[in-house]
């Protein structure tokens, strides 16, 4: 056994150490399947002080460390494949404090996102960052990847709701950034450097989060539309008349996969090529006036031919059922071994991006099935290519790897991002050059070196 492992085992409480082969597999991975987990040891600290102990030992012996949250990432950012120490924040799951005046909550990094949402609801408030994995993802991981989700069009990314962070640095020192302040013009904001850094600059151990007023009785619509031009026309007209909480879209292929995977209530009998899901905030408008305006717009869009059919929720349960059409897609396509891309451009450029990518993939592999869905209101689409049943998985992923470079070039030409909300991790670092210039990457490496001169924090993630 290595000297540094002996030191960890003798210094930390026994309940904080995991060394069984099963635990190494569980805590050494995320939702990606491209790398085999192989950490040397897993530590589940119960306090900030225990995290500091681990980092001091790792720093002294120059041992790499991989921070681990809910392990729901899709870019390999939490994968430990080279004998690292895994610091899993699962046991640091307490809500520490709440201030009603400031409407801020202070939490440990291992608190599950859904628990924060539930706590806010108990206080008649709202934490708006939401996505399909909110029941298992942890707030530290959300912050480390600047998670987005389904309501970015109104509420923004995780970054917009973080008012302070406590972070353990590579040498074990603790910094307390911003401390919840709304206004603070005292130099560089290290909080924002940590947000989206994927554990390469420090380990987030506590966060202060802003809560807000919830939307009252949101109305949900699902509309069938003929093409992407119609999608954009619908979005523009709804934005002009209503406050949009969400504007999502899915292709017909996505709905087919959902029907095959689970029992769902079809939105309407006649299928459409594309569907949009819209959530509207009606809290600022009288109910009868709201319904009248909504129905008038729906009829106008039908007359214009940009909407083929539609359904509007009439109850909370129906609204939840309609959201299932969007939120159940990832689970429903999983049996098809999808190759995923998480890309974004300005919303105005979405139709061009989608068309160009579909042509690119169809030219290379005409028999492949593409499933589209995403947060079209903020320009973020999820491209999922389903593995043909006759194709070996390794052969399929190798072919997808080739076409991904072409996809990334299309995104780059349109001024977009090759990773809208999933981070870079291991999976996407070879594509970083399509979204970041050599000068930007060089500066990021300098920042990394300033915080972690030994290179022990989540090495190999984002860039080498």
N, C-alpha and C positions, 0 to 999 in steps of 0.2 A: 504494500500500500504506500502511496506517495506521502511524503512528509506533510504536505499541505492538507491532504485528506485527513490524516491523523490529527492535525491541528484543528480543523473544522469540527471533527467528531468529539474531540476532548473539550472544546471551548463552548460549543452550542448545546442547548438542551436536546435530549435524545429525540423528543417529538418533532424537532425541527429538521431532522436528517432522514433522507430516504435513499436507500442504496440497492433495493431489490431490482432485478432485471425488469419486472413489470412496471415499477415506478419510473425507472429510467426511460422506458418507452413512452409512458403516459405523459410525463412532464417534459420530455425532450422534443416534442413535436407540436405542430399546429394543424390546421385543417388541410394543409398541402400534403401531397403524397410523393413528391419528387425526391426527397432526401430521407435516408434512414437515420433515425435519432440514435445518438451514441454519446450521451453525456457521461462524465465520470461519477457525478454525485448530484443529488437534488437537495436543495435547502428550502424549507418552507418557513421563513421567519415569522415570528409573531409580533415583532416590533421594529421600529426604525433602528433601534440600537443593534438588533441582530443583523439587519442588512449592513450596517456600518462595519460590524465585526467581519462579515463575509468579505466585504470589499477590501478591508485592510489586509486580510490574509491573502486574498487573490492578488492584490497590488504588490505585496512583499514578495510573493513567489512568481509573479508575472503569469498568472493562470487566467485564461479567458473566462468570461462570465456571460451567460445569456439570461436576461430577464424574461419572465413568463407570466402572462396574465391569464385570460380565459382560454387561450390557445385556439381562438376562432379565426385567426388570421389566414389570409389566402395568398400571401407572398413569401412565406417561409421566414418571416422576421423573428419568430420565436423558436426556430429549429436549432437544436444543439447536436451537431453531427461529428464533432471532433474532440471529444473528451472534456468538454467545458463543465464548469459549475453552472447548474440551472438555479436561479433564484425565482421560485414560484411564489407569487404574492397572495395565494388563496386564503391563507389564515389571517392576513391583514385586511379584514373585511368589516370594520366597524364604521358606523356613522358617528363622528366625533362630536360634532357641534352643529347647531342651527341658530341663525340670528334672524328673527322675524322682521326687524327693522331694515336690515340690509338685504334680506331675502337671499341669504347665502348659506350654503351647507359646506361643512368641512368633513372630508371622508378619507379613509385609508384607501390605498391604491387597489386593493383587492375587492372592493365593493362591486357587486354585479350591477350593471347599468339599470336593469329593471327594478332593483331595490331602491335606487335613487329616484326613479320615476314614481314608485309607489309612495316613498316618503314625502316627496313633493306634493303628491295628490292628497295625502293626509293633512297637509298644511294648506290646502286649497290653492296650491301653486303648481308649477309645471316645469319639468326639465325636458326640453324639446328635442334633444338629440336621440333619434330612434332608428332602429334597423332590425332586421330579422333575427339577429343573434343577440338581442338585448337581454334575453333570459340567461345567457351564459357568459357573454363578454364582460370584462372588468374595466372599470373606469381608467385605471392606469394604462391599459392597452389601448383604450379609446383615445386617450390623450397622446400616447406615444405614436399613434398613426394618424392623428387629427381626423378621427372618424367623421363621416358625413351622415348618410342615411336618407330617409324618405321625406324629410321636411326642410331640407336645406334651402329651398326656394324662398321660404319665409324666415327661417330662424338661423340659417348659416351653419357652419361646421362646429365641431367640438371647440376649436380655438376661441370662438366667440363667446363661450360660456365659462371659460377658465379664468378665474380672477387671482389665483395664487397657486404656487406649487412648492412643495418640499421635495428636494432631490438629493440623493446620496451620490456623490461623485466617485470617480474611479479610485481615488486614494482613501475613500471612506469618510471624507468630510461631508457635512450636511449644509446645504444652502436653502434659504427660505425666500422665495422670489415673489415680489409684488404684494404679498400679504393681504390680498383681497381688495386693494385700492381701486377705485374707479379712475382716478386721475393720479398719474405718477410720471413725471417728466425728468427722472433722475438718471439719464444715460441709457445704456443698452438694457432692453427688457429680456433678461435671461429666461423668463417664463416662456416666451414665444420661441426661443431657440430649442427648448426642450420639447415643445409640442410638435409632433411630427418627426422627431429625431430617431424614433424606433429603438430606443434604448442604447444608442451609440454614444451619447454624451453624458448620461447619468441615469440613475434608476429612480423613477418617480415613486415616492412612498406616501405622499399625502397630496390632496387637491382641495382647493376652495372653488366652489361652483356657484354661478349665478342662477337663480330660479326666476320664473316669470309668471305672468297671469295666464291661466289656461284658456284655450278656445272653448266657447260654450256651444254644446250641441252641434259639432261640425257636420256639414252635409257632404255626403260622398256620392259621386257620380261615376259610372263607367259608360263610356261612349265608344261605339264602333266607328272607325274612320277608314277611308279608302286608301290613303297614302300619307307619306311624310309631310307633304305640302299642307294637307288637311290638318295634321297634328299641330303644325305651327300656327295655322290660322285659328284653330280652336284655342290654343294657348293665348295668343294675342288678344282675342276677343274676351276671354274670361278674365285675363289680367286687367283689362281696361275697365271692367265693371265690378269685380269682386276681389276680396282679399284671399289669395290662394295659400293654403297651408301646404299643399303638395300637388305636384303635377307629374304623374308617373305614366309610363307607357309599357306595353308588352306586345309582342308579335303573336300572330295566330298560332305559330308553332309552340310558343310558350303555353298557351291555353290548352293545346292538344296534350302536351306533356302533363299538365296539371290534371286534366280529366283522366288520363291513364293511371295516374299515381294515387289519386284520392277522390272521394266523393265530393263534388262541388255542385253548387247551383249555377247553371249557366246564366250569364247576364241576359242573354236573349237568344232566340231560336236560330236566327240567320247569322252565320259567322261573318266577320269582317277581316280584312288583311291585318289591321292593326287596331289596338284598343288603347284608350287613355283612361286613367283613373285620376279623378280630381277631388281634392278635399277643400271645401270652402268654409271660411269662418263667417258665421252669420250673427255673431254676438253683437255687432254694432248696428244691426238693422232689424226693424220689426219683422216678425215672422211672416205676416201676410204680404208685406212689401217685398221681402226677400224672395218668397215663393213666386210672386208675380214676375219679378225681374228675371228669375232663373228660368221660368217656363217660357218667357218671351225670347230670351236668348237661345234656348234650346230649339224653339220653333224656327228662329231665324237661321240657325246653323243647319237645320234639316232642309230648309228651303234653298240654302246656298249649295247643298250637296256635299258639305264638308263633314257632316255627321250622317251615318246610315241608320243608326239605332242607338238607344240609350236606356239606362235605368238610373233612378235617383233614389237614394236611401230614404225610407220613411220611418226608420227606428234605429236605435243604437245597435241592435243585433244585426240588422240588415247592413248597416255601415261596416260592421266588423266582417260580415260575410263577403262583402265586396272587396275589402282589403285583402282577404285571403287569396283572391285572384292574383294579386301582386306578390304578397309576401310568401306564398307557398311555392314559388317557382324554383328557387334554388334547391329545395328538397326534392322536388319532382323530377328535376333533370339529373340529379346525382346518380341514379342507376345507369344513365347513358354515358358515364365517364366523360363529362364535358371538359373541354379545354377553355379556360376562362381568360378574358381580357377585360380590364376595368379602365376605360378611356374617357377622355372628356375634351370638349372644345367649347367655344362660346355657343350658347343655344342657337344663335342665328346660323351657325355652320353645321348643325347636327344633320340636316337632310343630305348635304353634300358628303359628309363623312360616312354616313350609313350607306349611301348609294355606292361610293367608291370602294368601301370595304367589301360589300356584298359582291361587287363585280370582281374584285381581286380574288376572293376566296372561291367564287364560282368558276373563274377561269382556271385556277390551279386544281381544284378538287370539286368538280360539278356534282358529285354524288353526296357531298356532305350536307348535313342539316344544320342550319344556323338558328339559334334561339336568341332573340333580342329582348331585353327589358332594361329598365333603368329610370333614372331621375332626370327626365328630359328637360324639366324646368330649370335645371342648373347645368345642362349640357353634358351630363354624365351617363354614358350607356355601358351596359354589360353585354359584351359579345361572348356568346357561348357556342362553341362548335361541338356537336355531339359525335362521339366515336361510332363509326359504322360497325355493326355487329360482326362483320367478316374480317375486320382489321385488328391485328395484334396491337395491344396498348402501347408498347414501346415504339412500334412503327408509326402509330397514330400521333403520338406526342412528338416524334422526330419530324414528321411532316408539318405539324402545327408550328413547331419552332421555326421552320423555314418561312412559313407564311406570316408569322408574327412580325418579322422584320419588315415585311411589306406593309402590314397594317400600321406599324409604328411610324413608318415613313409617311403614310397618308395623314396620320394624326399630326406629325411634326410639320408637314407642309401647310396644315390648317392652323398652326399655332397652338396645338393642344397639348394634353398631358397623357403619357402612357400609363399613369397610375393616378386615378382621380381620388380614390379614397381608401385603397387597400394597402398603401405603402409600397416600398421597393423590395425590401428584404433580400432574400437570395434569388428569388424567381425572376425579378425584373431588373436587376442591376445591369445586365448587359444591354438593356434598352434605355437606360438612363440618358444616354447621349442624344436620344431623339427629343428629349424635353429640356435638357440642361446643356448649356454651352461648356466648352472646355474651361473657360474662365470661371464659370459658376462652380463646376466640379472641383477645380483647384482650390477655390475659396472654402468650399465645404470641407475639403480635406484638411485645410489649415485650422478650421474651427474644431474639427474632430481631434487634431493633434493637441490643440490648446487645452481641451478638456480631458483628454485621455492619451497622454504622450506614449504610454506603453502599449496602446492598442488592445486593451483587454476587454473593453465593453462591447459586447455583441459584434465581434470581429467578422468581417466578410459580408456584413449587411450594408445595403445601399451602394457601397463601392468597396473595392479591395484596397 
